[in-house]
Every structure is written in structure tokens, then in C-alpha cells.
């Protein structure tokens, strides 16, 4: 846990769920208050956040809906979903 007074990071500073007592400078306060001060100062988590890794495949920017011979309106036809899937597969 990071001390909001001196910045020292030490697990043993957290005496209980509610009490924070810095082993370096002796600063004592409520643990939630100490955490709130650290968050407000931009020290949330105590380390640099990791970069998120995307596991999704790249998605196309737009999908074009094609009409097929004999169909007046793809959106209103019974086979609209099949037409969209066929258009994506091509």
C-alpha cells in the first residue's frame, strides 16, 4: 500500500482493513482515506497500467448489402439474412 504522505509502498503499512500506518514515515489515517488521496493524486494501483491486448479479429469498417437479381428489396425480403451472409462471404 502506498503512503499518501511520503509515497512509500509497503504491504505491512496496512494494519487492518480500516487502518493505515506507514512503516516509513509513521503517517496514520483511515485506509480508505489514504486510498482516496492516492487515487486523487493519480497513484491508483501503485503501478503503471498494462496495455490491453485485443483478441478480436480486425472488423471491416463497413459492410455493403448487395441486391441480387430477382429481389427488389433485400431488406424487406424473406431471405434478407441469407443475402447479407452471402454478401459478407464474397
N, CA and C atoms as a LAMMPS dump frame, in Angstrom:
ITEM: TIMESTEP
0
ITEM: NUMBER OF ATOMS
270
ITEM: BOX BOUNDS ff ff ff
-5.0000000000000000e+02 5.0000000000000000e+02
-5.0000000000000000e+02 5.0000000000000000e+02
-5.0000000000000000e+02 5.0000000000000000e+02
ITEM: ATOMS id mol type element x y z
1 1 1 N 0.832 -1.171 0
2 1 2 C 0 0 0
3 1 3 C 0.884 1.245 0
4 2 1 N 0.497 2.227 -0.791
5 2 2 C 1.278 3.461 -0.911
6 2 3 C 0.837 4.472 0.143
7 3 1 N 1.823 5.066 0.823
8 3 2 C 1.538 6.113 1.791
9 3 3 C 1.221 7.405 1.042
10 4 1 N 0.095 8.015 1.351
11 4 2 C -0.283 9.26 0.672
12 4 3 C 0.528 10.444 1.178
13 5 1 N 1.261 10.269 2.263
14 5 2 C 2.084 11.344 2.811
15 5 3 C 3.497 11.337 2.225
16 6 1 N 4.176 10.183 2.253
17 6 2 C 5.564 10.133 1.798
18 6 3 C 5.76 9.349 0.498
19 7 1 N 4.744 8.574 0.068
20 7 2 C 4.841 7.816 -1.182
21 7 3 C 5.452 6.433 -1.029
22 8 1 N 5.855 6.055 0.175
23 8 2 C 6.466 4.751 0.411
24 8 3 C 5.442 3.64 0.176
25 9 1 N 5.851 2.585 -0.523
26 9 2 C 4.951 1.467 -0.799
27 9 3 C 5.391 0.268 0.026
28 10 1 N 4.499 -0.201 0.872
29 10 2 C 4.815 -1.328 1.759
30 10 3 C 3.524 -2.017 2.181
31 11 1 N 3.46 -3.335 1.984
32 11 2 C 2.262 -4.093 2.369
33 11 3 C 1.996 -4.011 3.864
34 12 1 N 3.04 -4.007 4.649
35 12 2 C 2.878 -4.031 6.102
36 12 3 C 2.288 -2.734 6.659
37 13 1 N 2.153 -1.698 5.841
38 13 2 C 1.57 -0.433 6.304
39 13 3 C 0.07 -0.549 6.545
40 14 1 N -0.544 -1.534 5.936
41 14 2 C -1.992 -1.735 6.117
42 14 3 C -2.18 -2.631 7.338
43 15 1 N -2.431 -2.016 8.501
44 15 2 C -2.547 -2.756 9.759
45 15 3 C -3.815 -3.605 9.809
46 16 1 N -4.889 -3.109 9.243
47 16 2 C -6.16 -3.84 9.193
48 16 3 C -6.933 -3.34 7.983
49 17 1 N -8.154 -3.814 7.835
50 17 2 C -8.999 -3.363 6.723
51 17 3 C -9.235 -1.859 6.788
52 18 1 N -9.29 -1.302 7.998
53 18 2 C -9.64 0.11 8.164
54 18 3 C -8.461 1.007 8.513
55 19 1 N -7.332 0.459 8.98
56 19 2 C -6.243 1.298 9.489
57 19 3 C -5.008 1.254 8.604
58 20 1 N -4.49 2.435 8.272
59 20 2 C -3.242 2.568 7.526
60 20 3 C -2.225 3.251 8.418
61 21 1 N -1.052 2.655 8.539
62 21 2 C 0.027 3.231 9.34
63 21 3 C 1.333 3.003 8.586
64 22 1 N 1.905 4.073 8.025
65 22 2 C 3.11 3.962 7.207
66 22 3 C 4.298 3.502 8.057
67 23 1 N 4.99 2.461 7.601
68 23 2 C 6.16 1.954 8.323
69 23 3 C 7.375 2.835 8.083
70 24 1 N 7.316 3.726 7.101
71 24 2 C 8.445 4.591 6.796
72 24 3 C 8.382 5.923 7.547
73 25 1 N 7.255 6.654 7.397
74 25 2 C 7.177 7.995 7.998
75 25 3 C 6.292 8.053 9.236
76 26 1 N 5.519 6.997 9.507
77 26 2 C 4.663 6.972 10.683
78 26 3 C 3.297 7.609 10.492
79 27 1 N 2.973 8.042 9.289
80 27 2 C 1.672 8.646 8.998
81 27 3 C 0.568 7.63 9.277
82 28 1 N -0.476 8.04 9.997
83 28 2 C -1.587 7.16 10.361
84 28 3 C -2.898 7.815 9.929
85 29 1 N -3.752 7.025 9.265
86 29 2 C -5.086 7.506 8.898
87 29 3 C -5.953 6.311 8.542
88 30 1 N -7.204 6.586 8.225
89 30 2 C -8.12 5.552 7.757
90 30 3 C -7.621 5.069 6.398
91 31 1 N -7.627 3.748 6.181
92 31 2 C -7.111 3.173 4.94
93 31 3 C -7.882 3.651 3.709
94 32 1 N -9.193 3.827 3.832
95 32 2 C -9.991 4.324 2.706
96 32 3 C -9.635 5.758 2.359
97 33 1 N -9.369 6.571 3.374
98 33 2 C -8.961 7.957 3.144
99 33 3 C -7.597 7.989 2.45
100 34 1 N -6.671 7.15 2.909
101 34 2 C -5.349 7.074 2.286
102 34 3 C -5.475 6.681 0.813
103 35 1 N -6.337 5.688 0.526
104 35 2 C -6.552 5.25 -0.857
105 35 3 C -7.173 6.363 -1.693
106 36 1 N -8.139 7.088 -1.142
107 36 2 C -8.791 8.184 -1.873
108 36 3 C -7.794 9.288 -2.219
109 37 1 N -6.904 9.592 -1.291
110 37 2 C -5.88 10.614 -1.546
111 37 3 C -4.946 10.15 -2.657
112 38 1 N -4.554 8.874 -2.617
113 38 2 C -3.68 8.33 -3.666
114 38 3 C -4.353 8.334 -5.026
115 39 1 N -5.63 7.974 -5.072
116 39 2 C -6.364 7.977 -6.343
117 39 3 C -6.463 9.395 -6.891
118 40 1 N -6.771 10.364 -6.03
119 40 2 C -6.882 11.763 -6.456
120 40 3 C -5.543 12.29 -6.973
121 41 1 N -4.438 11.761 -6.436
122 41 2 C -3.106 12.196 -6.857
123 41 3 C -2.629 11.444 -8.104
124 42 1 N -3.443 10.5 -8.594
125 42 2 C -3.076 9.756 -9.792
126 42 3 C -2.223 8.537 -9.52
127 43 1 N -2.219 8.055 -8.29
128 43 2 C -1.413 6.892 -7.928
129 43 3 C -2.259 5.638 -7.772
130 44 1 N -3.369 5.537 -8.467
131 44 2 C -4.262 4.375 -8.332
132 44 3 C -3.537 3.106 -8.754
133 45 1 N -3.583 2.09 -7.934
134 45 2 C -2.987 0.801 -8.26
135 45 3 C -1.514 0.696 -7.93
136 46 1 N -0.816 1.806 -7.842
137 46 2 C 0.58 1.778 -7.465
138 46 3 C 1.538 1.411 -8.577
139 47 1 N 1.042 1 -9.745
140 47 2 C 1.916 0.645 -10.853
141 47 3 C 1.347 1.23 -12.135
142 48 1 N 2.13 1.172 -13.169
143 48 2 C 1.667 1.634 -14.471
144 48 3 C 0.67 0.625 -15.028
145 49 1 N -0.494 1.062 -15.518
146 49 2 C -1.472 0.115 -16.045
147 49 3 C -0.926 -0.63 -17.263
148 50 1 N -1.302 -1.909 -17.381
149 50 2 C -0.873 -2.715 -18.517
150 50 3 C -1.676 -2.34 -19.746
151 51 1 N -1.061 -2.517 -20.903
152 51 2 C -1.764 -2.297 -22.161
153 51 3 C -2.735 -3.445 -22.377
154 52 1 N -3.945 -3.142 -22.795
155 52 2 C -4.93 -4.186 -23.073
156 52 3 C -4.613 -4.824 -24.417
157 53 1 N -4.708 -6.127 -24.463
158 53 2 C -4.45 -6.864 -25.681
159 53 3 C -5.788 -7.236 -26.31
160 54 1 N -5.927 -6.911 -27.572
161 54 2 C -7.161 -7.235 -28.276
162 54 3 C -7.071 -8.655 -28.824
163 55 1 N -8.09 -9.463 -28.561
164 55 2 C -8.122 -10.821 -29.068
165 55 3 C -9.114 -10.96 -30.221
166 56 1 N -9.751 -9.856 -30.573
167 56 2 C -10.708 -9.881 -31.678
168 56 3 C -9.988 -9.728 -33.008
169 57 1 N -10.557 -10.356 -34.026
170 57 2 C -10.046 -10.15 -35.375
171 57 3 C -10.425 -8.741 -35.825
172 58 1 N -9.619 -8.136 -36.679
173 58 2 C -9.995 -6.819 -37.204
174 58 3 C -11.335 -6.888 -37.911
175 59 1 N -12.183 -5.899 -37.689
176 59 2 C -13.515 -5.867 -38.286
177 59 3 C -13.518 -4.906 -39.468
178 60 1 N -14.277 -5.234 -40.513
179 60 2 C -14.348 -4.307 -41.646
180 60 3 C -15.021 -3.005 -41.213
181 61 1 N -14.608 -1.925 -41.833
182 61 2 C -15.158 -0.618 -41.486
183 61 3 C -16.643 -0.545 -41.836
184 62 1 N -17.036 -1.07 -42.984
185 62 2 C -18.441 -1.075 -43.388
186 62 3 C -18.762 -2.391 -44.076
187 63 1 N -20.011 -2.749 -44.05
188 63 2 C -20.477 -3.943 -44.756
189 63 3 C -21.483 -3.478 -45.791
190 64 1 N -21.258 -3.859 -47.017
191 64 2 C -22.133 -3.443 -48.104
192 64 3 C -23.19 -4.516 -48.341
193 65 1 N -24.452 -4.124 -48.429
194 65 2 C -25.531 -5.06 -48.711
195 65 3 C -25.817 -5.01 -50.203
196 66 1 N -25.661 -6.144 -50.818
197 66 2 C -25.854 -6.223 -52.261
198 66 3 C -27.237 -6.779 -52.56
199 67 1 N -27.847 -6.274 -53.619
200 67 2 C -29.123 -6.843 -54.042
201 67 3 C -28.836 -7.861 -55.144
202 68 1 N -29.672 -8.869 -55.213
203 68 2 C -29.47 -9.935 -56.184
204 68 3 C -30.573 -9.878 -57.228
205 69 1 N -30.29 -10.431 -58.381
206 69 2 C -31.268 -10.442 -59.48
207 69 3 C -32.561 -11.102 -59.017
208 70 1 N -33.672 -10.458 -59.268
209 70 2 C -34.964 -11.016 -58.904
210 70 3 C -35.461 -10.523 -57.559
211 71 1 N -34.639 -9.895 -56.771
212 71 2 C -35.076 -9.357 -55.484
213 71 3 C -35.154 -7.841 -55.593
214 72 1 N -36.335 -7.293 -55.311
215 72 2 C -36.498 -5.851 -55.407
216 72 3 C -35.888 -5.141 -54.215
217 73 1 N -36.103 -5.676 -53.033
218 73 2 C -35.618 -5.023 -51.821
219 73 3 C -35.053 -6.093 -50.886
220 74 1 N -33.772 -6.116 -50.72
221 74 2 C -33.13 -7.136 -49.883
222 74 3 C -33.592 -7.003 -48.433
223 75 1 N -33.722 -5.791 -47.943
224 75 2 C -34.1 -5.573 -46.55
225 75 3 C -35.486 -6.133 -46.236
226 76 1 N -36.407 -6.032 -47.191
227 76 2 C -37.766 -6.461 -46.931
228 76 3 C -38.05 -7.898 -47.335
229 77 1 N -37.084 -8.573 -47.93
230 77 2 C -37.35 -9.932 -48.404
231 77 3 C -37.237 -10.945 -47.283
232 78 1 N -37.818 -12.119 -47.507
233 78 2 C -37.775 -13.209 -46.54
234 78 3 C -36.347 -13.669 -46.303
235 79 1 N -35.513 -13.663 -47.318
236 79 2 C -34.158 -14.179 -47.212
237 79 3 C -33.116 -13.091 -46.969
238 80 1 N -33.481 -12.036 -46.267
239 80 2 C -32.556 -10.925 -46.052
240 80 3 C -31.304 -11.357 -45.318
241 81 1 N -31.467 -12.147 -44.278
242 81 2 C -30.278 -12.552 -43.513
243 81 3 C -29.375 -13.433 -44.365
244 82 1 N -29.948 -14.314 -45.204
245 82 2 C -29.137 -15.138 -46.065
246 82 3 C -28.393 -14.286 -47.094
247 83 1 N -29.075 -13.236 -47.6
248 83 2 C -28.441 -12.351 -48.576
249 83 3 C -27.297 -11.588 -47.951
250 84 1 N -27.448 -11.154 -46.706
251 84 2 C -26.383 -10.428 -46.019
252 84 3 C -25.197 -11.362 -45.795
253 85 1 N -25.461 -12.577 -45.346
254 85 2 C -24.384 -13.546 -45.103
255 85 3 C -23.656 -13.859 -46.397
256 86 1 N -24.408 -14.019 -47.481
257 86 2 C -23.788 -14.294 -48.771
258 86 3 C -22.938 -13.114 -49.215
259 87 1 N -23.385 -11.894 -48.949
260 87 2 C -22.635 -10.707 -49.343
261 87 3 C -21.348 -10.6 -48.534
262 88 1 N -21.394 -10.973 -47.279
263 88 2 C -20.207 -10.911 -46.43
264 88 3 C -19.194 -11.969 -46.843
265 89 1 N -19.669 -13.144 -47.227
266 89 2 C -18.792 -14.248 -47.609
267 89 3 C -18.048 -13.994 -48.903
268 90 1 N -18.53 -13.072 -49.74
269 90 2 C -17.888 -12.837 -51.032
270 90 3 C -16.743 -11.889 -50.925
